């Protein structure tokens, strides 16, 4: 549950910083079926059908990461996706090295306020304290106490950092007037309130910026289209 909360906070941070979530719609995402399928498989083995054949659960768990990897690789040109892919690969490496289970530390679970979860617990556990873990430092070693206690991995943190990059580069705020070579996040051109061009009739001859008069409607419309076009151009590169 805490993972969903963190993901929601990443999304909420976009409008709070002046971004527009609707701009996500212009991202040319490929293999859209893979991500929800992978999520559904993980929900299935960790909540709905925890009991049953352990080998099948492990195979499904690893398969879900394969699907996630394929989805991220197919969309690797989108700014920030490679960061998410790096985090997912770190998690996958720890899971595969430990027979399909993410290794957790007893200390992290205790600090988070979780009941001890060993590999021999009831039903399939995608994260558990193992007797002889491999790549323990890539496992769930970061405690998150509170009303929604959990343990996270370094890979999880990198994934959320990548999610922030994707969202803010795709949905970044206002457009900046001036030199189109001066790019903001994700190829966007930003309008800087402190820049001379922000003032009526302002200009910066030394920086190669000429004064431009733009009414409010054009600023919201035409320049917003310019921002989307620039993003698509970056993705094409």
C-alpha positions as CSV (number, residue, x, y, z in Angstrom):
1,X,0.0,0.0,0.0
2,X,2.8,2.4,0.8
3,X,4.1,2.0,-2.7
4,X,0.8,3.2,-4.1
5,X,0.9,6.2,-1.8
6,X,4.4,7.1,-2.9
7,X,3.4,6.8,-6.5
8,X,0.4,9.0,-5.9
9,X,2.6,11.6,-4.2
10,X,4.8,11.6,-7.3
11,X,1.8,12.3,-9.5
12,X,0.4,15.0,-7.2
13,X,3.8,16.7,-7.2
14,X,3.3,17.6,-10.9
15,X,0.4,20.1,-10.5
16,X,1.9,21.4,-7.3
17,X,5.0,22.5,-9.3
18,X,3.1,24.0,-12.1
19,X,3.0,21.0,-14.4
20,X,0.1,19.6,-16.4
21,X,-0.7,16.0,-16.1
22,X,-2.7,16.0,-19.4
23,X,0.7,16.2,-21.2
24,X,1.3,12.6,-20.3
25,X,-1.2,11.8,-23.1
26,X,1.4,12.8,-25.7
27,X,4.0,10.3,-24.6
28,X,4.3,7.6,-27.4
29,X,4.2,4.7,-25.0
30,X,4.7,1.2,-26.5
31,X,3.6,-2.1,-25.2
32,X,1.0,-0.6,-22.8
33,X,-0.5,-4.1,-22.2
34,X,2.7,-5.3,-20.4
35,X,2.7,-3.0,-17.4
36,X,-0.8,-3.6,-16.2
37,X,-0.4,-7.3,-16.9
38,X,2.7,-7.4,-14.7
39,X,0.9,-5.5,-11.9
40,X,-2.0,-7.9,-12.1
41,X,0.2,-10.9,-11.8
42,X,2.0,-9.5,-8.7
43,X,-1.3,-8.6,-7.1
44,X,-2.5,-12.2,-7.8
45,X,0.4,-14.0,-6.2
46,X,0.7,-11.7,-3.2
47,X,-2.9,-11.1,-2.2
48,X,-5.6,-13.1,-4.1
49,X,-3.9,-16.4,-4.5
50,X,-1.0,-16.7,-2.1
51,X,-1.5,-20.4,-1.5
52,X,-0.7,-23.1,-3.9
53,X,2.4,-24.4,-5.7
54,X,5.4,-22.3,-4.7
55,X,7.3,-23.0,-7.9
56,X,4.4,-21.6,-9.9
57,X,4.3,-18.5,-7.7
58,X,8.1,-18.0,-8.2
59,X,7.7,-18.4,-12.0
60,X,4.9,-15.9,-12.1
61,X,6.8,-13.4,-9.9
62,X,9.8,-13.5,-12.2
63,X,7.6,-13.4,-15.3
64,X,6.1,-10.2,-14.0
65,X,9.5,-8.6,-13.9
66,X,10.2,-9.8,-17.4
67,X,7.1,-8.0,-18.6
68,X,8.0,-4.8,-16.7
69,X,11.5,-5.0,-18.2
70,X,10.1,-5.4,-21.7
71,X,7.8,-2.4,-21.3
72,X,10.5,-0.2,-19.9
73,X,13.0,-1.2,-22.6
74,X,10.5,-0.5,-25.3
75,X,10.0,3.0,-23.9
76,X,13.6,3.7,-23.0
77,X,13.8,6.8,-25.2
78,X,11.4,8.6,-22.9
79,X,13.4,10.8,-20.5
80,X,13.4,9.1,-17.0
81,X,12.4,5.6,-18.2
82,X,16.0,4.4,-18.2
83,X,16.3,5.4,-14.5
84,X,13.2,3.3,-13.7
85,X,14.6,0.4,-15.8
86,X,17.9,0.6,-13.7
87,X,15.9,0.3,-10.5
88,X,13.8,-2.5,-11.8
89,X,16.9,-4.4,-13.0
90,X,18.4,-4.1,-9.5
91,X,15.2,-5.6,-7.9
92,X,15.1,-8.3,-10.5
93,X,18.7,-9.3,-9.9
94,X,18.1,-9.7,-6.2
95,X,14.9,-11.7,-6.8
96,X,16.4,-14.0,-9.4
97,X,19.5,-14.6,-7.3
98,X,17.4,-15.6,-4.3
99,X,15.1,-18.1,-6.1
100,X,12.2,-15.7,-6.9
101,X,12.0,-13.9,-3.5
102,X,13.2,-10.5,-2.6
103,X,15.5,-10.8,0.4
104,X,14.6,-8.6,3.4
105,X,16.5,-8.0,6.6
106,X,15.0,-8.7,10.0
107,X,16.4,-5.4,11.3
108,X,14.5,-3.4,8.6
109,X,11.3,-5.3,9.2
110,X,11.6,-4.7,13.0
111,X,12.3,-1.0,12.6
112,X,9.3,-0.7,10.2
113,X,7.1,-2.4,12.7
114,X,6.4,-5.4,10.6
115,X,5.9,-8.9,12.0
116,X,8.8,-11.2,11.2
117,X,8.4,-12.6,7.7
118,X,10.5,-15.7,7.0
119,X,10.6,-17.6,3.8
120,X,8.7,-20.4,5.5
121,X,5.7,-18.2,6.3
122,X,2.2,-19.1,5.3
123,X,1.5,-18.6,1.6
124,X,3.8,-17.0,-1.0
125,X,5.8,-14.0,0.1
126,X,7.5,-11.9,-2.5
127,X,9.7,-10.4,0.2
128,X,11.1,-12.4,3.1
129,X,13.9,-12.8,5.6
130,X,16.1,-15.6,4.1
131,X,18.7,-17.7,5.9
132,X,21.4,-17.2,3.3
133,X,20.5,-14.2,1.1
134,X,22.4,-13.3,-2.0
135,X,22.9,-9.6,-3.0
136,X,21.4,-8.6,0.4
137,X,22.3,-5.0,-0.3
138,X,19.8,-5.0,-3.2
139,X,17.0,-6.4,-1.1
140,X,14.4,-4.8,1.2
141,X,16.8,-3.1,3.6
142,X,15.1,0.3,4.1
143,X,12.5,0.5,6.8
144,X,9.4,2.7,6.3
145,X,7.6,2.9,9.7
146,X,4.2,4.5,10.2
147,X,0.6,3.8,9.5
148,X,1.6,1.9,6.4
149,X,4.7,0.1,7.4
150,X,6.9,-1.5,4.7
151,X,10.4,-2.2,3.7
152,X,11.9,-0.9,0.5
153,X,14.9,-1.6,-1.6
154,X,17.5,0.7,-3.2
155,X,15.9,-0.3,-6.5
156,X,12.5,0.9,-5.3
157,X,13.9,4.3,-4.5
158,X,15.5,4.6,-7.9
159,X,12.3,3.6,-9.5
160,X,10.4,6.4,-7.8
161,X,13.1,8.8,-8.7
162,X,12.7,7.8,-12.3
163,X,9.0,8.2,-12.0
164,X,9.4,11.7,-10.9
165,X,11.8,12.4,-13.8
166,X,9.3,11.0,-16.3
167,X,6.4,13.0,-14.9
168,X,8.2,16.3,-14.5
169,X,10.0,16.1,-17.9
170,X,6.8,15.2,-19.7
171,X,4.5,17.6,-17.7
172,X,6.8,20.4,-16.9
173,X,5.3,23.9,-16.2
174,X,5.2,27.1,-18.2
175,X,7.0,27.7,-21.4
176,X,10.1,30.0,-21.4
177,X,10.5,32.7,-24.1
178,X,13.8,33.2,-25.6
179,X,16.6,31.1,-27.1
180,X,15.2,27.7,-28.0
181,X,18.6,26.2,-27.3
182,X,18.2,27.0,-23.7
183,X,16.2,23.9,-22.7
184,X,14.6,23.1,-19.4
185,X,13.6,19.7,-18.2
186,X,12.8,17.2,-21.0
187,X,13.5,19.6,-23.8
188,X,10.9,22.1,-22.6
189,X,11.5,25.9,-23.1
190,X,10.7,27.6,-19.8
191,X,9.7,31.2,-19.0
192,X,11.8,32.6,-16.3
193,X,10.2,35.4,-14.3
194,X,13.7,36.8,-13.4
195,X,14.8,36.9,-17.0
196,X,14.7,40.3,-18.7
197,X,12.5,38.9,-21.4
198,X,9.8,38.4,-18.8
199,X,9.4,42.2,-18.5
200,X,7.4,44.1,-21.2
201,X,9.7,45.0,-24.0
202,X,12.6,43.2,-22.2
203,X,15.5,41.8,-24.1
204,X,18.9,40.3,-23.5
205,X,21.1,41.2,-26.5
206,X,24.2,39.6,-25.1
207,X,22.3,36.3,-24.7
208,X,20.8,36.5,-28.2
209,X,17.3,37.0,-26.8
210,X,15.0,39.5,-28.6
211,X,12.0,41.1,-27.0
212,X,8.7,39.3,-28.0
213,X,5.2,40.4,-27.2
214,X,2.8,37.5,-26.6
215,X,-0.7,37.8,-25.4
216,X,-2.1,35.6,-22.7
217,X,-4.1,33.3,-25.1
218,X,-1.1,32.7,-27.3
219,X,1.1,32.0,-24.3
220,X,-1.4,29.4,-23.1
221,X,-2.2,27.9,-26.5
222,X,0.5,28.3,-29.2
223,X,3.5,28.0,-26.9
224,X,2.0,25.0,-25.1
225,X,1.8,23.3,-28.5
226,X,5.5,24.3,-29.0
227,X,6.4,22.7,-25.7
228,X,4.7,19.4,-26.8
229,X,6.3,19.5,-30.2
230,X,9.7,20.0,-28.6
231,X,9.1,17.0,-26.3
232,X,8.2,14.8,-29.2
233,X,11.3,16.0,-31.1
234,X,13.4,15.0,-28.2
235,X,11.8,11.6,-28.1
236,X,12.5,11.1,-31.8
237,X,16.1,11.8,-31.2
